[in-house]
């Protein structure tokens, strides 16, 4: 699953550097002042933090069952609530004063549709890799 996760980390890097950052700061990273470049770095790190948090949390659901998570294999309420609370709280951190402490900044609204596309792609690919693993080795364990 490591390479699968890395593919989506790279897509997030590309998205943050070439689309989200320039759209928010109205210019290419290379043409910005050093202060604006620091904002791009902060935005980049914040976007990657949120994406990584979501993908790794969804991976827990992906690996807990050989079935399709949420459709064929519904998680228990404690797991569902714990992971929902984790992604909810951690996704909200950049929008709070606490988020500024580690250097995060607010993500623009148009980041989240891109995040949804990334997450769906990740889920489909991870399920495909999981299915291939099960075919080859007989089970997840």
C-alpha beads as a LAMMPS data file, in Angstrom:
LAMMPS data file: protein, C-alpha beads

141 atoms
140 bonds

1 atom types
1 bond types

-500.0 500.0 xlo xhi
-500.0 500.0 ylo yhi
-500.0 500.0 zlo zhi

Masses

1 110.0

Atoms # bond

1 1 1 0.000 0.000 0.000
2 1 1 2.980 2.318 0.433
3 1 1 3.460 3.015 -3.285
4 1 1 -0.301 3.536 -3.647
5 1 1 -0.211 6.216 -0.969
6 1 1 2.874 7.779 -2.547
7 1 1 1.083 8.180 -5.886
8 1 1 -1.573 10.306 -4.227
9 1 1 0.965 12.253 -2.185
10 1 1 2.672 13.184 -5.456
11 1 1 -0.634 14.190 -7.057
12 1 1 -1.344 16.364 -4.020
13 1 1 2.117 17.949 -4.244
14 1 1 1.523 18.729 -7.904
15 1 1 -1.954 20.088 -7.261
16 1 1 -0.820 22.301 -4.381
17 1 1 2.260 23.635 -6.157
18 1 1 0.903 24.224 -9.645
19 1 1 -2.803 24.931 -9.094
20 1 1 -3.883 25.771 -5.547
21 1 1 -0.855 27.871 -4.524
22 1 1 -0.713 30.023 -7.667
23 1 1 -4.502 30.511 -7.606
24 1 1 -4.481 31.696 -3.992
25 1 1 -1.449 33.962 -4.321
26 1 1 -2.083 34.949 -7.930
27 1 1 1.210 33.931 -9.431
28 1 1 3.783 31.254 -10.082
29 1 1 5.940 30.333 -7.094
30 1 1 9.089 31.379 -8.959
31 1 1 7.741 34.892 -9.594
32 1 1 6.599 35.597 -6.029
33 1 1 8.372 37.567 -3.336
34 1 1 10.101 35.550 -0.582
35 1 1 7.215 36.357 1.791
36 1 1 4.648 35.074 -0.706
37 1 1 6.779 31.992 -1.367
38 1 1 6.622 31.279 2.372
39 1 1 2.824 31.443 2.130
40 1 1 2.891 28.912 -0.734
41 1 1 5.017 26.596 1.407
42 1 1 2.587 26.931 4.306
43 1 1 -0.397 26.307 2.042
44 1 1 1.382 23.322 0.489
45 1 1 2.134 21.781 3.884
46 1 1 -1.400 22.370 5.118
47 1 1 -2.967 20.778 2.039
48 1 1 -0.661 17.786 2.268
49 1 1 -1.383 17.396 5.988
50 1 1 -5.130 17.244 5.368
51 1 1 -4.794 14.890 2.370
52 1 1 -2.435 12.563 4.237
53 1 1 -4.681 12.485 7.256
54 1 1 -7.703 11.542 5.163
55 1 1 -5.923 8.895 3.061
56 1 1 -4.302 7.199 6.038
57 1 1 -7.575 7.199 7.973
58 1 1 -9.425 5.747 4.993
59 1 1 -6.706 3.120 4.690
60 1 1 -7.732 1.821 8.124
61 1 1 -11.208 1.226 6.735
62 1 1 -9.800 -0.258 3.547
63 1 1 -7.638 -2.826 5.358
64 1 1 -10.132 -3.821 8.051
65 1 1 -12.188 -5.919 5.636
66 1 1 -11.709 -7.898 2.463
67 1 1 -15.002 -6.449 1.236
68 1 1 -15.672 -2.991 -0.178
69 1 1 -15.557 -0.684 2.846
70 1 1 -18.730 1.226 3.725
71 1 1 -20.717 -0.628 1.030
72 1 1 -20.239 -4.330 1.748
73 1 1 -18.415 -4.091 5.066
74 1 1 -19.784 -1.501 7.455
75 1 1 -17.394 -0.521 10.269
76 1 1 -18.436 -0.781 13.883
77 1 1 -19.767 2.379 15.445
78 1 1 -16.699 2.991 17.687
79 1 1 -14.297 2.797 14.720
80 1 1 -16.522 4.938 12.542
81 1 1 -16.947 7.601 15.226
82 1 1 -13.236 7.618 16.112
83 1 1 -12.088 8.040 12.516
84 1 1 -14.822 10.567 11.693
85 1 1 -13.862 12.610 14.746
86 1 1 -10.157 12.399 13.866
87 1 1 -10.575 13.649 10.309
88 1 1 -13.157 16.217 11.377
89 1 1 -10.989 17.752 14.066
90 1 1 -7.748 17.554 12.119
91 1 1 -9.341 18.988 8.965
92 1 1 -10.639 21.906 11.024
93 1 1 -7.246 22.703 12.637
94 1 1 -5.997 24.917 9.769
95 1 1 -9.054 27.148 10.261
96 1 1 -8.332 27.785 13.944
97 1 1 -5.783 29.929 15.781
98 1 1 -4.171 26.655 16.911
99 1 1 -3.431 25.872 13.255
100 1 1 -1.273 28.958 12.902
101 1 1 1.057 27.694 15.624
102 1 1 2.663 25.015 13.406
103 1 1 2.472 27.386 10.416
104 1 1 -0.711 26.163 8.763
105 1 1 -3.004 28.428 6.819
106 1 1 -6.619 28.283 5.756
107 1 1 -7.266 26.162 2.711
108 1 1 -9.367 27.740 -0.032
109 1 1 -12.800 26.293 -0.679
110 1 1 -11.825 25.021 -4.128
111 1 1 -9.211 22.749 -2.513
112 1 1 -11.907 20.444 -1.145
113 1 1 -13.438 19.240 -4.440
114 1 1 -9.894 18.351 -5.519
115 1 1 -9.421 16.549 -2.215
116 1 1 -12.629 14.573 -2.832
117 1 1 -11.397 13.499 -6.283
118 1 1 -8.042 12.512 -4.791
119 1 1 -9.723 10.488 -2.038
120 1 1 -12.007 8.666 -4.465
121 1 1 -9.058 7.810 -6.683
122 1 1 -7.121 6.616 -3.660
123 1 1 -9.992 4.416 -2.482
124 1 1 -10.441 2.818 -5.906
125 1 1 -6.733 2.147 -6.373
126 1 1 -6.239 0.901 -2.800
127 1 1 -9.199 -1.456 -3.180
128 1 1 -7.724 -2.726 -6.450
129 1 1 -4.345 -3.342 -4.830
130 1 1 -6.051 -5.041 -1.883
131 1 1 -8.014 -7.287 -4.257
132 1 1 -4.835 -8.275 -6.115
133 1 1 -3.132 -9.028 -2.802
134 1 1 -6.028 -11.245 -1.697
135 1 1 -6.014 -13.117 -5.028
136 1 1 -2.322 -13.755 -4.730
137 1 1 -2.075 -14.635 -1.009
138 1 1 -5.612 -15.784 -0.204
139 1 1 -6.386 -13.220 2.488
140 1 1 -5.304 -9.920 3.994
141 1 1 -3.694 -11.576 6.982

Bonds

1 1 1 2
2 1 2 3
3 1 3 4
4 1 4 5
5 1 5 6
6 1 6 7
7 1 7 8
8 1 8 9
9 1 9 10
10 1 10 11
11 1 11 12
12 1 12 13
13 1 13 14
14 1 14 15
15 1 15 16
16 1 16 17
17 1 17 18
18 1 18 19
19 1 19 20
20 1 20 21
21 1 21 22
22 1 22 23
23 1 23 24
24 1 24 25
25 1 25 26
26 1 26 27
27 1 27 28
28 1 28 29
29 1 29 30
30 1 30 31
31 1 31 32
32 1 32 33
33 1 33 34
34 1 34 35
35 1 35 36
36 1 36 37
37 1 37 38
38 1 38 39
39 1 39 40
40 1 40 41
41 1 41 42
42 1 42 43
43 1 43 44
44 1 44 45
45 1 45 46
46 1 46 47
47 1 47 48
48 1 48 49
49 1 49 50
50 1 50 51
51 1 51 52
52 1 52 53
53 1 53 54
54 1 54 55
55 1 55 56
56 1 56 57
57 1 57 58
58 1 58 59
59 1 59 60
60 1 60 61
61 1 61 62
62 1 62 63
63 1 63 64
64 1 64 65
65 1 65 66
66 1 66 67
67 1 67 68
68 1 68 69
69 1 69 70
70 1 70 71
71 1 71 72
72 1 72 73
73 1 73 74
74 1 74 75
75 1 75 76
76 1 76 77
77 1 77 78
78 1 78 79
79 1 79 80
80 1 80 81
81 1 81 82
82 1 82 83
83 1 83 84
84 1 84 85
85 1 85 86
86 1 86 87
87 1 87 88
88 1 88 89
89 1 89 90
90 1 90 91
91 1 91 92
92 1 92 93
93 1 93 94
94 1 94 95
95 1 95 96
96 1 96 97
97 1 97 98
98 1 98 99
99 1 99 100
100 1 100 101
101 1 101 102
102 1 102 103
103 1 103 104
104 1 104 105
105 1 105 106
106 1 106 107
107 1 107 108
108 1 108 109
109 1 109 110
110 1 110 111
111 1 111 112
112 1 112 113
113 1 113 114
114 1 114 115
115 1 115 116
116 1 116 117
117 1 117 118
118 1 118 119
119 1 119 120
120 1 120 121
121 1 121 122
122 1 122 123
123 1 123 124
124 1 124 125
125 1 125 126
126 1 126 127
127 1 127 128
128 1 128 129
129 1 129 130
130 1 130 131
131 1 131 132
132 1 132 133
133 1 133 134
134 1 134 135
135 1 135 136
136 1 136 137
137 1 137 138
138 1 138 139
139 1 139 140
140 1 140 141
